Amino acid sequence: MIRSFVAKSMPVIFVLVAMLPVLRRLRHPTLLGDDITRVVDLINFPFLTHLLRPYGDHSAPLFQLVSSLTWEISGHDIRLAPLAFCVASVTPWLLVLFLLGLWLKRETGSSTAALTAVAIVAQSPLVLEAVWWYSASSFLWAIAGILAAVLGAGALTRRPRGSLALIGIGCALAPAGTTLGVLALPLAILRAGIESGASRRMKGLAVLAAAAGLTSHTLISKMGDSDVAYVSVSGRYRLDPVGGLEHALTVPGRILWPSALGVPASWTAAPMSTWLRVGAGALALAGVAALAAWPRARWDRRLVLVGAAMIYSCYFLTFTSRMHMYKLGYWTEADLIYRFAARYHVLPLIGLAAIVAALTSTWPMIRRCDARRGLPTLVGAAVGLVMFAVQAREATQWHWMLHLPDQRATLEALHRVGVIARDEGIPREQLLRIFDPAYRPWNASVATNRPYAFHLMNLAIQAPEKVVRPISDAEARSLVTTRLTTPERFWLGAGSCPSAEPPHPLPDPQALAVARRTEVFNASEDKPGRFRLKQAPSYLEYEFDPTAGASFLSLPGLKADHDVVVAWQVASGGWRQCQSLRLLRSHLGDGDAVVDLSRLIHQPVKPISKIRIYFTNSGEVALDGPPRLLR
């Protein structure tokens, strides 16, 4: 009885072990980067328009549909959006793991080998970006479609009609997740072509089914606002096949295989000598080629070939279209191959899992495990726990996605602003006008990539689109700030990004106070008024005499080659992170940087006594004179 209970409980234990990264994500839901843009688009566009609207450089109607359904399920409540979209990000991952296990079981006939491979994939840090970031989970939908198409291609002789339908569906849905899904067609054709029991007619029908699926996606995509269906053929970016091929041949040996063995990817992504990088890539390629071509191999060489195709075709496609980010200086080499692009490793990791399953399925010990009930899942769970422990340190590289302590409070405050705006008759367009956007770690990329969605007031969902009796900006600003609590104003205003130019001409500015410099911390003054970062953190501190009635803060001739953060301190108060604003480098012109204090939703209620100008990066900050408070 005990043995039977253990055997029955092992699948549950295996699933729980495989879901450890998923459970960790669901405990700490957040919205990140492009997720903000997607929510703003869902607010501003009707369902059908949003469904067919291209996002960036490709059209992904399946993923747009998932986004729309998730937003509807959340009840259009911005407070619930992080949890809703996190659930939506882990759902395709569970589907991918299921399809991967099913595919490997059918190909190898070994439950133990299949579950071992699934356990390795489930605990890899290479998958965390795609599993933990909703916008990157589009890759998981594409991979699910690819696995469906490959599964169908492997069943041509057993279920001809069903397999052809699965090939077509997979090839249609995979690119509707993201561009990577176009690989469903060549991978399905490859798998069908090497199916030994299939006739030429069936193989030809498999090619037609794959082509029909991809064509249907293309036709649906072109029904939207753009004829762009795939970044790889759109010409929107400069493609680099040479750089793509170089990285496709070296990254498997540099990142993929070492990571599967427990070597931290953050180590191998660091700058590396050419001979070491090329040597590792050549060793990995030679090993895979030998496994696929070994004449008397006991393992399934077809599975090795399909796995290798997943690895090298994925890397070639993605790096060919992303090399411009590195060559134009937007990303470093480590950013390109790991830090900003771990999602590109998920399909190659599945290809590696296929090769591992093909090899281990021939081991006598693995076959003996297959013969005993409950033992395959026990082995899989044990491998999963070992990999979880081995990969734990590297997984911390992605914990920043889980810990954004300001986001929940900010979204609560935005909901409150929406309610106030609805009660007082303030449209969202006016909220966008009377307050400045705010910069946070979780929406920083939006400022550059999708500036129209950067303003947090886009997320004040309850605010009306139009009102019958509009009120002035000054009255609207006063109504909102009066009804908000002090903590709510701080959460909404911390990191505000006011323009460096005055919001309106100052006909007769009156200087109420001129600051005295009191400290230069971790910076050197190369020339009068010219400061350079020595060590982070670094700042310039200035002090004002007690002055009331100031409307503007002026930073004469402020110039910087990076963003600067200005924090303030009021009399009898301390330095607080919330009491700050951020001047973007793009807003720093030739004149004075003038901040309208009345526009700040977290405006100081007492006279400013001190300010600090923080460096946010290595570089220079220049001031033509001391800061001033103006009336």
N, C-alpha and C positions, 0 to 999 in steps of 0.2 A: 504493500500500500504506500509506504513512504517513497519507494523508488518510483512508483507511478505518479505520485504527487509532484516529486522533483522534476520528472520528465515533462509533466504538463505545465509546470511553472516556468521552465527554462525559456520558452519563447517570450514570455512577459518580461523576464529579466533581461534578455537580449535586447528587446525593444527599448526598455528603459535606459540601458547603457548607451545604445545608439542615439537616444534622444537627449543625452546630457547637454550638448551644446544648445539644443532647441529649448530645453527647460530653462537654461540659464538666460537665454534671450527673452523668453516670455516673462521672466521675473523682473526684467528691467527694460520695458518698452520705450523706445525713443524714435523720433523722426530725424533724419539726417540728410543734409544737402539737397539732392534732387527730389527727395520725398516732399520737401516744402513746396517745390515748384509743382509737383503733381497735384498736391492738395489745392493750390491756388488755381490751377487749370480746371480742376473738378468743380470749383466754386464758380468760375467765370464762364465755362462753356457748357452748352446743353449736351445731353448724353451722346447723340449720334455724331455731333461735331467733334466731341472729345474722343470718341471711339476711333475715328479715322484720321485724327490729327497727328501728323508726324511729331515725334519727340526727338529733337536734336537732328541726328543724321540718318534716321531710319524710321520706318513705319512698323508699329507693333500692335496691331488691333487686339490680339489676345491679351497682351499685358495691359492695354488700355481698358479692356473689358474687366479684367480682374480689379484694376484700380477703381473703376466706377462701382462695381459691386461692393467692394470693401468700404467705400465712402457711404454707400447707401446703408449698409449693415451698421455702420457706426452711428447712424442717425444724424449725419452732418454735425456731429458734436466734436469740436476741435479737441476737447479734453480726452475723448475716447480714441482719437485718431492714432496716437502712437501704438496702443495695444492692438487696434484693429489691423493696422498695416504690418505689425510684427507677426501677428497670426497669419496674415496673407503672405509673408515672406518665408515662413517655415513650412507652410503647407506644400509648396512644390518640392521642397527638399525631401519631405517624407515620401512624396510620390516618386522622386528620383531614386531614393534608396530602395523602395519596393521594386521598381522596374529593374534596377541594377541587380538585385538579388534574384529576381525571376529570370532575367536574361542569362546570368552566369550559371544558375542551376540548370537551365535547359541546355546550355552549351556544353557544360562539363559533366552533367549528371551527378555532381557531388554537392550535397547541401553544405557540408563542412567547408569546402573550398569557397563556395559562394558566400557564406556568412562571414568567413574570415576576411574576404576581400571587402565586403560591405563594412565590417567593423573598422578596417584600416581607413577607408574613405570617410566614414562618419566622424572619426576623431581627428581628422587632419586639420591643422590651422589654415591650410590653403582654401578651405571651403567657407571659413567664417565670414568673410566679407559678403559673399553671396547669400548666406543663410541669415545673417544679422542685419543686413541693409536691404530695405524693401526694394529700392530702385535697382540694386544689383541682382535681386531674385528673378529678374527677367531672364537671366542666363539659365536659371534652374528650369523655367518653363521650356526654354529652347532645348535644354538637355533632355528633359522628359520626352519631348517630341522626337528627338534623335534616337533615344532608346526604344521608343515605340516603333519607329520605322525599322530599326535594326532587328528588333524582336520579330516583326512581321516578315522581314527578309529571311530570317532563319527558320521560318515555319512554312516555306513554300511547298514542301513535299507533303506536309501533314495536313494543313488546312489551307488549300490554295486560295479560295475566295476570301476567307478571313484575313489571311496574310497580306493579300493585295490591298484590301481595305485599310489595314493597319499601316501599311507603307504610305498610302496616299494621305491618310489622316495625319500621320507623324510628320511627313514632309510639308504639309500645309500648316500645321500648328507650330512646328519648331521655329521657323523664321518669324511667325507672328508673336513670338516671345521677344526675340532680339535677333540681330543680324547673324549671330553665330549659328542660328538654326538652319542656315542654308547648307550646312554640312550634312544635314539629314539625307539629302539626295545622294551625294557621292558615297557616303558610308552605307546607305541602304543598298545601292547598286553594287558596291564592293561585296557586301555580305551575300547578296543574292547570286552574284557571279561566281562565288566560290562554294556555293551549295552543291555538293556532289550529286545528290539525288534528283535535282531539279532539271527539267528538260530545257532546251533552248527557248522553247515557246514561253515557258513560265518565267524564265529569266528576262525575256523581252517584255513580257507583261509587267514584271516588277519595275523595269526601267520606265515604262509608260505610266505606271501608277505613281512613281516618285515624281516624274516630270509634271503630271497632272496636279499633284498636291502643291508643288512649288508654284506652278502657274496660277492656281486658284488664289494663293496668298498674294501674288504680285498683282493680279487684277483687282482684288479687294483693296489693297493698299493704294492703288492709283485712283480709287474712288474718292479719296480724301483731298486735302488742300494742296498736296504735293505729289509729284510723280516719283519721289525718292522712296525706294523700297529697301535698298540695302546700301550701307556705307561703302561696301567693297566695290560696288559698281557705280556709285553715284558721282564720283569725281569731285565731291565736295571738299575732300581733303587730298593732299598730295600723297599718293601711295608710294611705298618704298619696298618693292619686292626683294631687293638685294639685302636690305637691312632686316626684312622679315624672315628671309631664308637663313641668314646668319644666326638670328636669335632662335629660330625654330630648331636649328641643329645643335645649339649650345645650351639652351635653357633646360631641356630635359635632364642632362647630366649635371647641371649647375644647381637647379632648384628642385625639380620634381622627384627624382630618385633619392637624393639625400634627405629630402623632407619626409618621404615615406619611411625612411630608416631612422627617423628621429632627429636628424641634424636640423637645427633651427634655420628656417629660410631667411630670417633677418641676417644671419651670418653669411650665408652663401650669396645673398643679394648685394652684399657690400662690395666695393671696388675690388677687382680681382685681375691678376695678370692675364695677358692674352693667352699665353701657352697653357695656363691652368684651366682657363675657361674653355678653350678649344679642346684640350685634352679630355676634360670631363664629358663634354658633348660627344666627342668621337667615341669614347669608351661606351657611353650609353647607347649610341647608335649601332655600334658594332655588336653589342650584346643582344639588342633587339633583333638585328638582322640575322644573327646566328640562330636565335631561337626560332625565327620564322622559316629559316632555310634548312635547318638541320634535317638531313635525309631520313634518319631512322628515329625521329623524335617520338617519344611515347605521349607527349602532350599534344593538345589540339592546336596545330599550327595556324588553322584558320582564325581561331580566337586571338592568337598572338598578332596576326596580321591586322585584324580589325582594331585591336587595341593600339597598335603602333600607328595606324592611320588616324585614329582619334587624337593621339598625342601630337603628331607632326603637322597634320592638316590644321588643327586648331591653332597651334602656335604660329604657323605661317600666316593664316588669315588675320589673326588679331595683331600680330606685330607688324605686318605689312601696312595695316591701316592706322597703327598707333605710333609708329616710329617718329612721325612729325612732332609729337609732343616732346620727345627727347631731343631731337635735332634743333627745334626752335627754342629750347631752354626752359620749357614749361615744367618738365619733369627731369629728375636725375635718372641715372641708369637704374638705381635701386627702386625708384618710384615706378619706372616702366615695367620692371620684371616682378615686382612684388608689392610694395607699399600702397600704390594707388591702383593696382591691377591684379590683385589676388584672384578675382573672379575668373580671369582668363585661364587659371590652372585647373578649374573644376573638371572640365571635359577631359583634359589630358590625365588627370588623376584617375578618372573612371577607366580610361584606356590602360593605365598602369595596373589598375585593379583587375582588369580582364587578363592581362599577362600573368599576374600573380596567381589568379584562379586557375589558369590553364596549367601552370607548373605544379601547383600544390595538389591539384586534383589527381595527379599521377602517383603521389606518394602513398605507399602501402598503409602508413599510419592514418592518413586522412581517409582512405577507403574503409579502414576498419571502424573509424568513428561513424561513418555514414551508416554502417550496419546496426548501430545501437541507437535505440530511441532516446531522444533528448540530448545525446552527446554532441551533435553538430551545433546546437544552439549554445550549449555549455562552452564549447571551444570558441565559438564566435564571441560570446560575452566575455570570456577570459582575455581574448585578444583585444577586444574593445577596451577593457579596463587597463590593460598594459599600455596600449597606445594613448589612452587618456592621460595616464601618469607621465609617459614619455614626452607627450606634446604639451603638457600643462604650462610649462614656462613660455613656450613660443606663443601659446594661445593668449597670454596676457598682452601681447602686442595689439590685440584688437579689443581689449576691455574698455577703451575710451568710448566705443560705440554704446556701451551699456550705462555709463556713468556720466550723465549730463544733469547735474543737480538743479540747474536753473530752469530746465525746460518745462517741467510740470507746473511750476509756479507761474511761469510766463504764459503758458497756454490757459491756465485758470484765469489769469488777469485779462487775457485777450477775450475770453468768453464774457467776462464782466464788462469789458468795454463795449462789446457787441450789444449786451442787454441795455446798457446805458444809452447807447446810440439809438436803439430801437425806441426806448421810452421817450427820449428827448427829441427825436426826429432829426438825427444827424446821419446822413448817408455815408457809406464806406468811402466813397470818393473824397468826401470832405475830411475824413479821418486821415486818409493818405496825404492830404495837403497840409493839414495843420500840425502834424507831428512828423518827426524825422524817423527814418528807418533805424534799426538797431542791429549791431553786428554781434553775432554769437559764434562759438565754435561749430554749432550745428547748422548754421545757415551761411557760413563764410563763403563757401563755393558758389552760392546762389548770387552773391554780389557781382561775381565775375561772369558766370556762365548764363544766368537768367536774371538780369537786373530788374526786370518788370515784376518779378515775384519776390524780391528781396524785402520789401517793406512788411514788417510784422502785422500791420493793420489790415493787410490782405486777409488775415486769418480771423478777423473780427466777424465771425459768420453771421451773428444776429443783426448786424447793422443793415438797415434797409438800402436798397439800390437807389430809390428815389423818394423824395418827401414832398408833401403838398406845400408846406410853409418853411422854406429854407431860412436858416439863421446865419448870422455873420460868423466868420472864422474865429474871431476873438471870443464871441459868446459860446460857440461850440467848444473851444479849447477850455474855457473856464468851467463849463458844465461837466465835462469829462474829468478834468483834474480834481474838481471839488468833490465829486462823488466817489472817486477812487481812494482807497486807503494809502497811507505812506508806503507800506511794503509793496502794494500793487504798482504804484508809480515807479518805484525802484526797479522792480522786475521788468517792467515794460521799457524803461528808459536806459538802463545800464548798457553802455556801448553804443549810444545813439550816434548816428553818422550825419551831423549837420554839414551842409556845404561850406567850403572854405570861403566862399564869397558871401557878403552880407545879403540877407534875404530881400532887402530893399535899401535904396540909397539912404545914407546918413547925412542929411543936409548940413547939420551943425553939430558934429559929435563933440561931446564934452567929456574930457578925461576926469573921472572921479578919483582914481587911484592908479599909481604906477608901481609895479611890483619891484621888489628887491630880490636878487638871487641869493639864496641861502645855502644851497648844496648842489654839487655835481657828483652824482653817485655812479661809479663804474663807467665814467665817460671822460674823455680827454678833450680839452679845448685847444684845437690845433691853431686856430686863428680867433680873434675876437668875434664872438657870436657863432663860431663854427665848432660843433661838437661831434665826436666820433665814439661809437660804442667800444668799450674795452672788454666788458664781460657782462653777461645777462644775469640778473635784471639790471637795467640802467635807466636813470632818469635825471631830469633837471628840476630843481625845486625853487619856487618863488613864493614870496610872502607879500601880502597886501596889508596896509593899514585898515582898520575897521571902517567900512564904507557901506552905506545903505543906498538903495535906489538904482543900482547898476542894472542896465538892460542888456549890455553886450560885453563879451570878453574878446579882446583884440590881442592877437599874437602877431606883432609886426613882421612882415616879410618872412613868415614861416615857410621853410622849404625842407623837404626830406625825400630820400629815395626809398621810403617805406612808409607804411601807416604809422601814425603816432596816436597814443592814448593820452588824453588829458583828464586827470583826476583832480577833484577839489576837496577841500576841507573847510568847514565852517567853524566860526568861533566856538570854543568849548566842545568841539566834535573831533572825531578821529578819522583816519583814512578808511574808507569803505569801498569795496570793489564796485558796488552799485553806483557810487557817486563818480561817474566817469562818462566820457564821450570819446568817440573814435573819429579822427580825421583821416580819411582815406587818401592815399598817395595821389590818386587820380583827381582829387579835389583841391590839391595844394597848387595854386597858381602862382603868378608873379607878385600879386598884391598881398595885403594883410589877410590873415585868416581871422574872420570875425564870426563869432558864434552868438546868435540871438538866444539869450537865456530864456526868454519867455516861451520859445518853441519847445523847449525840453519838457517832456512830460514829467520828468523827475527833477525839475528846476530847483535850485537851492532855495530853501525857505528863509535862511539866514544869510547875512553877508558872507561872501567868500573871503577866507583869511589866507589860504595857501592853495597853490596848484602844483601839480607835478606833471611834467611832460615825459612820458615813457617811450623809450625805443621799443619797437615790436620786432626788430630784426637788426642784423648787423648793417651798418651804414652810417650816414651823416644826418644831423639835424642842424639847421641854421636859423637864427633869429636876428633881425636887423635892430632889435631893441627889446627892452623889457616888456613883458605883457602889461596890458592896461585894462581897467574896468571903465566902460563908457556908459553915459546916460543916453 
